[in-house]
Amino acid sequence: MEPNQVLSYAFTQLEPLLRMPSRFGQAVDRLETGTLKVGVVPTDLEGLEHILRSTANRVGAAMIIVGLLVSSALMARVNHASP
């Protein structure tokens, strides 16, 4: 790299480094006052959503089938008397 390129790169990196102590102080102040907020954004949940939906559909269908089986067993006439 040429000296001009090194100096321009160092200058562009120097400004964020000089702001870092004040940013760190702001973060500590927010932490002390209890106003520090940290957000987490989940990504790539389409696959998980598909799996949950298919599982819910299967569980729902199984509950309907179980209900039909139980109701048919309760409605069936059973004669325990021997002829």
N, CA, C and O atoms as a Tinker XYZ file with bonds, in Angstrom:
   332  protein
     1  N      0.835000   -1.183000    0.000000    73     2
     2  CA     0.000000    0.000000    0.000000    64     1     3
     3  C      0.879000    1.247000    0.000000    63     2     4     5
     4  O      1.984000    1.258000    0.542000    81     3
     5  N      0.373000    2.247000   -0.599000    73     3     6
     6  CA     1.089000    3.512000   -0.626000    64     5     7
     7  C      0.846000    4.258000    0.682000    63     6     8     9
     8  O     -0.153000    4.009000    1.356000    81     7
     9  N      1.737000    5.159000    1.045000    73     7    10
    10  CA     1.576000    5.901000    2.302000    64     9    11
    11  C      0.256000    6.680000    2.378000    63    10    12    13
    12  O     -0.343000    6.773000    3.450000    81    11
    13  N     -0.194000    7.232000    1.266000    73    11    14
    14  CA    -1.461000    7.960000    1.278000    64    13    15
    15  C     -2.631000    7.028000    1.584000    63    14    16    17
    16  O     -3.549000    7.401000    2.314000    81    15
    17  N     -2.600000    5.822000    1.028000    73    15    18
    18  CA    -3.670000    4.857000    1.275000    64    17    19
    19  C     -3.661000    4.405000    2.734000    63    18    20    21
    20  O     -4.718000    4.234000    3.343000    81    19
    21  N     -2.472000    4.214000    3.288000    73    19    22
    22  CA    -2.366000    3.798000    4.687000    64    21    23
    23  C     -2.905000    4.897000    5.595000    63    22    24    25
    24  O     -3.640000    4.619000    6.543000    81    23
    25  N     -2.545000    6.130000    5.312000    73    23    26
    26  CA    -3.018000    7.240000    6.138000    64    25    27
    27  C     -4.531000    7.427000    6.012000    63    26    28    29
    28  O     -5.195000    7.709000    7.010000    81    27
    29  N     -5.081000    7.279000    4.822000    73    27    30
    30  CA    -6.530000    7.442000    4.668000    64    29    31
    31  C     -7.268000    6.298000    5.376000    63    30    32    33
    32  O     -8.314000    6.515000    5.988000    81    31
    33  N     -6.727000    5.097000    5.292000    73    31    34
    34  CA    -7.342000    3.968000    5.993000    64    33    35
    35  C     -7.265000    4.166000    7.505000    63    34    36    37
    36  O     -8.247000    3.927000    8.208000    81    35
    37  N     -6.124000    4.596000    8.007000    73    35    38
    38  CA    -5.963000    4.830000    9.439000    64    37    39
    39  C     -6.900000    5.949000    9.904000    63    38    40    41
    40  O     -7.457000    5.876000   10.999000    81    39
    41  N     -7.071000    6.965000    9.090000    73    39    42
    42  CA    -7.950000    8.067000    9.482000    64    41    43
    43  C     -9.407000    7.607000    9.547000    63    42    44    45
    44  O    -10.140000    8.008000   10.452000    81    43
    45  N     -9.833000    6.771000    8.597000    73    43    46
    46  CA   -11.218000    6.292000    8.623000    64    45    47
    47  C    -11.456000    5.353000    9.803000    63    46    48    49
    48  O    -12.576000    5.269000   10.305000    81    47
    49  N    -10.434000    4.657000   10.244000    73    47    50
    50  CA   -10.590000    3.752000   11.383000    64    49    51
    51  C    -10.375000    4.460000   12.715000    63    50    52    53
    52  O    -10.759000    3.934000   13.760000    81    51
    53  N     -9.780000    5.622000   12.694000    73    51    54
    54  CA    -9.480000    6.348000   13.924000    64    53    55
    55  C    -10.733000    6.955000   14.553000    63    54    56    57
    56  O    -10.866000    6.970000   15.776000    81    55
    57  N    -11.645000    7.453000   13.731000    73    55    58
    58  CA   -12.836000    8.115000   14.262000    64    57    59
    59  C    -13.719000    7.160000   15.071000    63    58    60    61
    60  O    -14.128000    7.537000   16.169000    81    59
    61  N    -14.038000    5.952000   14.603000    73    59    62
    62  CA   -14.820000    5.038000   15.440000    64    61    63
    63  C    -14.098000    4.649000   16.726000    63    62    64    65
    64  O    -14.731000    4.442000   17.762000    81    63
    65  N    -12.781000    4.551000   16.657000    73    63    66
    66  CA   -12.024000    4.214000   17.864000    64    65    67
    67  C    -12.063000    5.346000   18.884000    63    66    68    69
    68  O    -12.076000    5.093000   20.088000    81    67
    69  N    -12.081000    6.586000   18.416000    73    67    70
    70  CA   -12.153000    7.715000   19.339000    64    69    71
    71  C    -13.534000    7.838000   19.980000    63    70    72    73
    72  O    -13.649000    8.327000   21.104000    81    71
    73  N    -14.589000    7.398000   19.275000    73    71    74
    74  CA   -15.940000    7.454000   19.834000    64    73    75
    75  C    -16.218000    6.299000   20.795000    63    74    76    77
    76  O    -17.186000    6.351000   21.553000    81    75
    77  N    -15.393000    5.272000   20.777000    73    75    78
    78  CA   -15.659000    4.086000   21.570000    64    77    79
    79  C    -15.756000    4.342000   23.079000    63    78    80    81
    80  O    -16.663000    3.797000   23.707000    81    79
    81  N    -14.880000    5.135000   23.693000    73    79    82
    82  CA   -15.032000    5.355000   25.140000    64    81    83
    83  C    -16.357000    6.015000   25.518000    63    82    84    85
    84  O    -16.962000    5.652000   26.527000    81    83
    85  N    -16.813000    6.979000   24.718000    73    83    86
    86  CA   -18.095000    7.612000   25.052000    64    85    87
    87  C    -19.248000    6.637000   24.837000    63    86    88    89
    88  O    -20.197000    6.636000   25.621000    81    87
    89  N    -19.193000    5.814000   23.803000    73    87    90
    90  CA   -20.223000    4.801000   23.572000    64    89    91
    91  C    -20.249000    3.793000   24.708000    63    90    92    93
    92  O    -21.319000    3.399000   25.172000    81    91
    93  N    -19.085000    3.381000   25.150000    73    91    94
    94  CA   -19.004000    2.434000   26.259000    64    93    95
    95  C    -19.568000    3.058000   27.531000    63    94    96    97
    96  O    -20.266000    2.393000   28.297000    81    95
    97  N    -19.268000    4.326000   27.750000    73    95    98
    98  CA   -19.813000    5.025000   28.914000    64    97    99
    99  C    -21.338000    5.116000   28.860000    63    98   100   101
   100  O    -22.004000    4.969000   29.885000    81    99
   101  N    -21.895000    5.360000   27.667000    73    99   102
   102  CA   -23.343000    5.408000   27.518000    64   101   103
   103  C    -23.965000    4.048000   27.821000    63   102   104   105
   104  O    -25.009000    3.965000   28.468000    81   103
   105  N    -23.324000    2.999000   27.356000    73   103   106
   106  CA   -23.848000    1.651000   27.610000    64   105   107
   107  C    -23.816000    1.330000   29.097000    63   106   108   109
   108  O    -24.755000    0.731000   29.621000    81   107
   109  N    -22.752000    1.718000   29.776000    73   107   110
   110  CA   -22.657000    1.474000   31.217000    64   109   111
   111  C    -23.704000    2.288000   31.968000    63   110   112   113
   112  O    -24.309000    1.792000   32.918000    81   111
   113  N    -23.922000    3.524000   31.554000    73   111   114
   114  CA   -24.951000    4.360000   32.182000    64   113   115
   115  C    -26.344000    3.737000   32.017000    63   114   116   117
   116  O    -27.126000    3.690000   32.966000    81   115
   117  N    -26.639000    3.268000   30.825000    73   115   118
   118  CA   -27.935000    2.629000   30.601000    64   117   119
   119  C    -28.074000    1.342000   31.405000    63   118   120   121
   120  O    -29.157000    1.018000   31.893000    81   119
   121  N    -26.981000    0.621000   31.538000    73   119   122
   122  CA   -27.004000   -0.603000   32.341000    64   121   123
   123  C    -27.252000   -0.286000   33.801000    63   122   124   125
   124  O    -27.992000   -1.003000   34.476000    81   123
   125  N    -26.642000    0.781000   34.298000    73   123   126
   126  CA   -26.826000    1.168000   35.703000    64   125   127
   127  C    -28.251000    1.640000   35.975000    63   126   128   129
   128  O    -28.805000    1.355000   37.036000    81   127
   129  N    -28.848000    2.360000   35.027000    73   127   130
   130  CA   -30.199000    2.877000   35.247000    64   129   131
   131  C    -31.277000    1.860000   34.885000    63   130   132   133
   132  O    -32.454000    2.083000   35.166000    81   131
   133  N    -30.896000    0.766000   34.277000    73   131   134
   134  CA   -31.862000   -0.270000   33.913000    64   133   135
   135  C    -32.607000    0.022000   32.626000    63   134   136   137
   136  O    -33.676000   -0.543000   32.397000    81   135
   137  N    -32.073000    0.885000   31.784000    73   135   138
   138  CA   -32.740000    1.216000   30.528000    64   137   139
   139  C    -32.036000    0.610000   29.320000    63   138   140   141
   140  O    -32.367000    0.941000   28.182000    81   139
   141  N    -31.083000   -0.260000   29.553000    73   139   142
   142  CA   -30.379000   -0.912000   28.448000    64   141   143
   143  C    -31.285000   -1.975000   27.852000    63   142   144   145
   144  O    -31.774000   -2.853000   28.563000    81   143
   145  N    -31.505000   -1.897000   26.560000    73   143   146
   146  CA   -32.362000   -2.853000   25.868000    64   145   147
   147  C    -31.519000   -3.637000   24.872000    63   146   148   149
   148  O    -30.740000   -3.071000   24.105000    81   147
   149  N    -31.691000   -4.931000   24.904000    73   147   150
   150  CA   -30.996000   -5.803000   23.971000    64   149   151
   151  C    -32.064000   -6.558000   23.194000    63   150   152   153
   152  O    -32.924000   -7.206000   23.791000    81   151
   153  N    -32.019000   -6.481000   21.900000    73   151   154
   154  CA   -33.012000   -7.150000   21.064000    64   153   155
   155  C    -32.404000   -8.336000   20.338000    63   154   156   157
   156  O    -31.267000   -8.287000   19.869000    81   155
   157  N    -33.184000   -9.397000   20.258000    73   155   158
   158  CA   -32.777000  -10.582000   19.524000    64   157   159
   159  C    -33.819000  -10.830000   18.448000    63   158   160   161
   160  O    -35.007000  -10.960000   18.743000    81   159
   161  N    -33.381000  -10.894000   17.222000    73   159   162
   162  CA   -34.283000  -11.114000   16.104000    64   161   163
   163  C    -33.995000  -12.497000   15.528000    63   162   164   165
   164  O    -32.926000  -12.728000   14.964000    81   163
   165  N    -34.952000  -13.420000   15.671000    73   163   166
   166  CA   -34.716000  -14.759000   15.110000    64   165   167
   167  C    -34.807000  -14.729000   13.594000    63   166   168   169
   168  O    -35.603000  -13.985000   13.019000    81   167
   169  N    -33.998000  -15.531000   12.968000    73   167   170
   170  CA   -34.002000  -15.601000   11.512000    64   169   171
   171  C    -34.116000  -17.047000   11.073000    63   170   172   173
   172  O    -33.848000  -17.964000   11.850000    81   171
   173  N    -34.508000  -17.247000    9.844000    73   171   174
   174  CA   -34.580000  -18.565000    9.210000    64   173   175
   175  C    -35.494000  -19.510000    9.988000    63   174   176   177
   176  O    -35.094000  -20.616000   10.353000    81   175
   177  N    -36.733000  -19.057000   10.239000    73   175   178
   178  CA   -37.691000  -19.868000   10.982000    64   177   179
   179  C    -38.737000  -20.527000   10.083000    63   178   180   181
   180  O    -39.672000  -21.147000   10.590000    81   179
   181  N    -38.601000  -20.409000    8.771000    73   179   182
   182  CA   -39.602000  -20.974000    7.871000    64   181   183
   183  C    -39.673000  -22.486000    8.005000    63   182   184   185
   184  O    -40.766000  -23.053000    8.018000    81   183
   185  N    -38.537000  -23.140000    8.105000    73   183   186
   186  CA   -38.514000  -24.600000    8.248000    64   185   187
   187  C    -39.159000  -25.049000    9.543000    63   186   188   189
   188  O    -39.928000  -26.010000    9.561000    81   187
   189  N    -38.848000  -24.355000   10.622000    73   187   190
   190  CA   -39.433000  -24.695000   11.914000    64   189   191
   191  C    -40.945000  -24.472000   11.901000    63   190   192   193
   192  O    -41.692000  -25.272000   12.465000    81   191
   193  N    -41.397000  -23.403000   11.269000    73   191   194
   194  CA   -42.832000  -23.126000   11.184000    64   193   195
   195  C    -43.544000  -24.226000   10.401000    63   194   196   197
   196  O    -44.638000  -24.643000   10.780000    81   195
   197  N    -42.944000  -24.694000    9.331000    73   195   198
   198  CA   -43.537000  -25.772000    8.532000    64   197   199
   199  C    -43.653000  -27.050000    9.352000    63   198   200   201
   200  O    -44.682000  -27.723000    9.304000    81   199
   201  N    -42.620000  -27.387000   10.096000    73   199   202
   202  CA   -42.637000  -28.593000   10.928000    64   201   203
   203  C    -43.709000  -28.482000   12.010000    63   202   204   205
   204  O    -44.440000  -29.442000   12.255000    81   203
   205  N    -43.810000  -27.321000   12.659000    73   203   206
   206  CA   -44.824000  -27.138000   13.699000    64   205   207
   207  C    -46.237000  -27.220000   13.136000    63   206   208   209
   208  O    -47.119000  -27.802000   13.768000    81   207
   209  N    -46.465000  -26.650000   11.964000    73   207   210
   210  CA   -47.795000  -26.711000   11.358000    64   209   211
   211  C    -48.174000  -28.145000   10.992000    63   210   212   213
   212  O    -49.305000  -28.564000   11.236000    81   211
   213  N    -47.254000  -28.892000   10.418000    73   211   214
   214  CA   -47.571000  -30.273000   10.045000    64   213   215
   215  C    -47.789000  -31.129000   11.288000    63   214   216   217
   216  O    -48.652000  -32.007000   11.291000    81   215
   217  N    -47.023000  -30.885000   12.332000    73   215   218
   218  CA   -47.218000  -31.627000   13.583000    64   217   219
   219  C    -48.573000  -31.302000   14.189000    63   218   220   221
   220  O    -49.265000  -32.199000   14.671000    81   219
   221  N    -48.961000  -30.034000   14.173000    73   219   222
   222  CA   -50.263000  -29.644000   14.712000    64   221   223
   223  C    -51.393000  -30.275000   13.908000    63   222   224   225
   224  O    -52.398000  -30.698000   14.481000    81   223
   225  N    -51.242000  -30.344000   12.592000    73   223   226
   226  CA   -52.263000  -30.979000   11.765000    64   225   227
   227  C    -52.391000  -32.465000   12.089000    63   226   228   229
   228  O    -53.503000  -32.988000   12.165000    81   227
   229  N    -51.278000  -33.139000   12.278000    73   227   230
   230  CA   -51.322000  -34.569000   12.603000    64   229   231
   231  C    -51.940000  -34.814000   13.964000    63   230   232   233
   232  O    -52.728000  -35.746000   14.128000    81   231
   233  N    -51.593000  -33.989000   14.943000    73   231   234
   234  CA   -52.171000  -34.149000   16.280000    64   233   235
   235  C    -53.670000  -33.884000   16.236000    63   234   236   237
   236  O    -54.438000  -34.596000   16.885000    81   235
   237  N    -54.097000  -32.885000   15.493000    73   235   238
   238  CA   -55.525000  -32.599000   15.360000    64   237   239
   239  C    -56.278000  -33.743000   14.716000    63   238   240   241
   240  O    -57.355000  -34.115000   15.181000    81   239
   241  N    -55.730000  -34.304000   13.659000    73   239   242
   242  CA   -56.375000  -35.440000   12.993000    64   241   243
   243  C    -56.437000  -36.646000   13.924000    63   242   244   245
   244  O    -57.440000  -37.359000   13.954000    81   243
   245  N    -55.369000  -36.875000   14.684000    73   243   246
   246  CA   -55.360000  -38.008000   15.621000    64   245   247
   247  C    -56.413000  -37.827000   16.706000    63   246   248   249
   248  O    -57.055000  -38.798000   17.105000    81   247
   249  N    -56.605000  -36.602000   17.189000    73   247   250
   250  CA   -57.628000  -36.357000   18.209000    64   249   251
   251  C    -59.031000  -36.594000   17.656000    63   250   252   253
   252  O    -59.893000  -37.111000   18.366000    81   251
   253  N    -59.267000  -36.228000   16.413000    73   251   254
   254  CA   -60.570000  -36.461000   15.802000    64   253   255
   255  C    -60.823000  -37.962000   15.663000    63   254   256   257
   256  O    -61.918000  -38.436000   15.965000    81   255
   257  N    -59.826000  -38.704000   15.213000    73   255   258
   258  CA   -59.977000  -40.151000   15.059000    64   257   259
   259  C    -60.221000  -40.812000   16.404000    63   258   260   261
   260  O    -61.074000  -41.693000   16.510000    81   259
   261  N    -59.496000  -40.408000   17.423000    73   259   262
   262  CA   -59.688000  -40.978000   18.763000    64   261   263
   263  C    -61.101000  -40.676000   19.263000    63   262   264   265
   264  O    -61.750000  -41.543000   19.848000    81   263
   265  N    -61.570000  -39.471000   19.038000    73   263   266
   266  CA   -62.930000  -39.119000   19.448000    64   265   267
   267  C    -63.971000  -39.971000   18.751000    63   266   268   269
   268  O    -64.936000  -40.417000   19.371000    81   267
   269  N    -63.773000  -40.196000   17.454000    73   267   270
   270  CA   -64.717000  -41.046000   16.721000    64   269   271
   271  C    -64.685000  -42.486000   17.224000    63   270   272   273
   272  O    -65.734000  -43.119000   17.347000    81   271
   273  N    -63.518000  -43.002000   17.510000    73   271   274
   274  CA   -63.409000  -44.376000   18.012000    64   273   275
   275  C    -64.062000  -44.523000   19.380000    63   274   276   277
   276  O    -64.778000  -45.493000   19.631000    81   275
   277  N    -63.818000  -43.569000   20.255000    73   275   278
   278  CA   -64.405000  -43.645000   21.596000    64   277   279
   279  C    -65.922000  -43.516000   21.520000    63   278   280   281
   280  O    -66.645000  -44.258000   22.185000    81   279
   281  N    -66.404000  -42.576000   20.712000    73   279   282
   282  CA   -67.860000  -42.409000   20.610000    64   281   283
   283  C    -68.521000  -43.624000   19.986000    63   282   284   285
   284  O    -69.617000  -44.004000   20.398000    81   283
   285  N    -67.884000  -44.239000   19.006000    73   283   286
   286  CA   -68.481000  -45.443000   18.414000    64   285   287
   287  C    -68.459000  -46.602000   19.396000    63   286   288   289
   288  O    -69.376000  -47.422000   19.389000    81   287
   289  N    -67.456000  -46.692000   20.227000    73   287   290
   290  CA   -67.412000  -47.752000   21.232000    64   289   291
   291  C    -68.486000  -47.535000   22.292000    63   290   292   293
   292  O    -69.055000  -48.501000   22.799000    81   291
   293  N    -68.769000  -46.289000   22.631000    73   291   294
   294  CA   -69.805000  -46.010000   23.624000    64   293   295
   295  C    -71.207000  -46.241000   23.054000    63   294   296   297
   296  O    -72.127000  -46.584000   23.797000    81   295
   297  N    -71.372000  -46.059000   21.773000    73   295   298
   298  CA   -72.698000  -46.220000   21.161000    64   297   299
   299  C    -73.011000  -47.672000   20.792000    63   298   300   301
   300  O    -74.174000  -48.013000   20.578000    81   299
   301  N    -72.022000  -48.500000   20.719000    73   299   302
   302  CA   -72.240000  -49.896000   20.313000    64   301   303
   303  C    -73.028000  -50.617000   21.394000    63   302   304   305
   304  O    -72.768000  -50.450000   22.586000    81   303
   305  N    -73.990000  -51.417000   20.967000    73   303   306
   306  CA   -74.771000  -52.195000   21.926000    64   305   307
   307  C    -74.034000  -53.479000   22.206000    63   306   308   309
   308  O    -73.655000  -54.217000   21.297000    81   307
   309  N    -73.843000  -53.725000   23.457000    73   307   310
   310  CA   -73.158000  -54.942000   23.872000    64   309   311
   311  C    -74.122000  -55.721000   24.746000    63   310   312   313
   312  O    -74.652000  -55.196000   25.725000    81   311
   313  N    -74.343000  -56.972000   24.388000    73   311   314
   314  CA   -75.239000  -57.828000   25.148000    64   313   315
   315  C    -74.381000  -58.891000   25.827000    63   314   316   317
   316  O    -73.836000  -59.771000   25.160000    81   315
   317  N    -74.259000  -58.810000   27.152000    73   315   318
   318  CA   -73.431000  -59.768000   27.887000    64   317   319
   319  C    -74.214000  -61.010000   28.303000    63   318   320   321
   320  O    -73.617000  -61.951000   28.827000    81   319
   321  N    -75.518000  -61.046000   28.091000    73   319   322
   322  CA   -76.327000  -62.203000   28.503000    64   321   323
   323  C    -76.093000  -63.345000   27.523000    63   322   324   325
   324  O    -76.041000  -63.134000   26.311000    81   323
   325  N    -75.954000  -64.540000   28.051000    73   323   326
   326  CA   -75.769000  -65.708000   27.204000    64   325   327
   327  C    -77.140000  -66.239000   26.776000    63   326   328   329
   328  O    -78.051000  -66.256000   27.603000    81   327
   329  N    -77.330000  -66.668000   25.538000    73   327   330
   330  CA   -78.626000  -67.169000   25.109000    64   329   331
   331  C    -78.927000  -68.570000   25.562000    63   330   332
   332  O    -79.995000  -69.101000   25.259000    81   331
